[in-house]
């Protein structure tokens, strides 16, 4: 049975064309997957193994032992980590089998999975469109029916935005909820491993397995991990699961010039929340509009420091040169793609003498105001916030060439990363035949109530558009 | 704020990224365009903000390393141990001669080795 789940996943991957010539979802397949499936259950009971034989896809910036970890970059081509990430070990300890590594924007910098050394991933719902990013491969793996759940990483929306574009569930946990040990660092004050699932229950199951304190990550929190699936089950069976819950509708997330289809689906979702017993209250979070400028100062600044380690000496590729400095320059200029180079230069600029106060220090101050917006609404009696996940549905491949226009894809998601609060995107219907995601945001460590509300909303809105995965023919067209 | 070619050369050198001179115009233009959007932050009143440690600070741990994975305790086979360190004869090139510890040489120490390491 366990091996058959892995076999089915591999067959499905072949059928939908998950390789480079097709949807380009998987950049590596675990050569030992079927053996691991057989070994994962030896000597252990089903109770010990909540993910017995379950194939899970893992984003290519999370360290694994059996496959390369390249972050979708030429500079790490063929690099195999000597250790595995805590989240991967916890999945395997729970009986899961790592099926393969998924495509991503290089070093998680992007919102479309077009900026990868492996080439772009295509959206299984409509292969002429992007799957979102940077965890586009993981979202597409779930949407295409290859796996029930996958790991991604979040810095500014990199799980929720592709979940929204592909019609699946995506969770960004509270900063500190999940160990980052073995997640290749992009922006350390923002990064967090996230999960993608076909349903809210799938995501709750995966999150429960990977969450919790890890002595190998000093930023992981000393807090017990609740039974998230119990929260989901209660919400799924109660008559009025959201009775007494106050849901805030922040007006800054519903601008006048919003995509009509997204606005309509959000209105339907808000009506459903009321029918489930919730009270919807209009609120204001006045610093929301500053999230993108703040994010695109803080994240590149931290990235310029974190990515200094990729120098041709310690990891991955090296381009030979006559002198040490010339070797650094050549390795990094040829190893990094244009978007990563742009962000390293931007980060270096805002940290450099003369500009630090004007950009980086200022951004940190405004970040504190964005965090205060969340604290204030939650202190005023709002339990959860509901917003659209993205301003628009998935856009066509190659449609956005201006860097800042691409950055605006994160406008509704980056705030949760800046404040460190948890958030989830769930499918709330279709606009122009494409999935639309609705976002629920909770206070710090409020994953349980957040998942419960998401499960109730999921049930109220009916099956997600991708409960039946697309046919292989449709996926390849 | 407009980013100049020299600015790009300067930050590229700081970041140790080789930048082709032919790419300077495009990079300067892109960075200027992005930074222009950041100017909005200058209009925000941040006078009430004090940047301090986060509400939930990084947890502390004991200031010690993991136990040394040895089969037998260090003093059982080391010549001289003090504060967890092995004391060894001083190198002749460092002058002075003699071991570095304050304690008397134990039976395991071989003074004739001094200066020969």
Contacts between the chains, C-beta under 8 A, distances in Angstrom:
chain1	res1	chain2	res2	distance
A	176	B	56	6.9
A	215	B	61	7.3
A	218	B	58	5.3
A	218	B	59	6.8
A	218	B	61	7.4
A	219	B	58	5.6
A	221	B	56	6.8
A	221	B	59	7.4
A	222	B	59	5.2
A	287	B	44	7.3
A	289	B	40	7.8
A	290	B	40	6.7
A	290	B	41	6.2
A	290	B	44	6.3
A	292	B	37	7.4
A	293	B	37	5.8
A	293	B	38	4.6
A	293	B	40	5.8
A	293	B	41	5.4
A	294	B	41	7.0
A	296	B	34	6.7
A	296	B	37	7.8
A	296	B	38	7.3
A	297	B	38	6.1
A	297	B	41	7.9
A	304	B	15	6.1
A	308	B	15	7.8
A	308	B	16	7.5
A	311	B	16	6.9
A	325	B	16	7.2
A	326	B	18	7.9
A	328	B	16	4.3
A	329	B	16	5.9
A	329	B	17	6.6
A	329	B	18	3.4
A	330	B	18	5.7
A	332	B	15	7.7
A	332	B	16	5.9
A	332	B	17	4.8
A	332	B	18	6.9
A	333	B	17	5.4
A	333	B	18	3.7
A	333	B	19	6.7
A	333	B	20	7.7
A	336	B	17	7.1
A	341	B	17	6.0
A	341	B	19	7.9
A	342	B	27	7.3
A	342	B	30	6.2
A	342	B	31	7.4
A	344	B	15	5.1
A	344	B	17	6.1
A	345	B	8	6.9
A	345	B	11	5.3
A	345	B	12	6.4
A	345	B	15	6.2
A	345	B	17	6.9
A	345	B	19	8.0
A	345	B	27	6.7
A	345	B	31	6.5
A	346	B	31	6.0
A	346	B	34	6.3
A	346	B	35	7.7
A	348	B	11	4.4
A	348	B	14	5.2
A	348	B	15	4.4
A	349	B	3	7.1
A	349	B	7	7.1
A	349	B	11	5.0
A	349	B	31	6.6
A	349	B	35	7.6
A	352	B	10	7.6
A	352	B	11	6.2
A	352	B	14	6.5
A	358	B	42	7.7
A	359	B	35	7.8
A	359	B	38	6.3
A	359	B	41	7.9
A	361	B	51	8.0
A	362	B	41	5.1
A	362	B	42	7.2
A	362	B	44	7.9
A	362	B	46	7.0
A	363	B	38	7.8
A	363	B	41	6.5
A	364	B	51	5.6
A	365	B	44	7.8
A	365	B	46	3.9
A	365	B	49	4.4
A	365	B	51	6.5
A	366	B	41	5.5
A	366	B	44	5.2
A	366	B	46	6.4
A	366	B	49	8.0
A	368	B	46	7.9
A	368	B	49	4.8
A	368	B	51	6.3
A	369	B	44	6.9
A	369	B	46	6.8
A	369	B	49	6.3
A	402	B	33	7.8
A	403	B	30	6.0
A	403	B	33	7.6
A	403	B	34	6.2
A	404	B	33	6.4
A	404	B	34	5.5
A	404	B	37	5.6
A	407	B	34	7.9
A	420	B	54	7.8
A	444	B	56	7.2
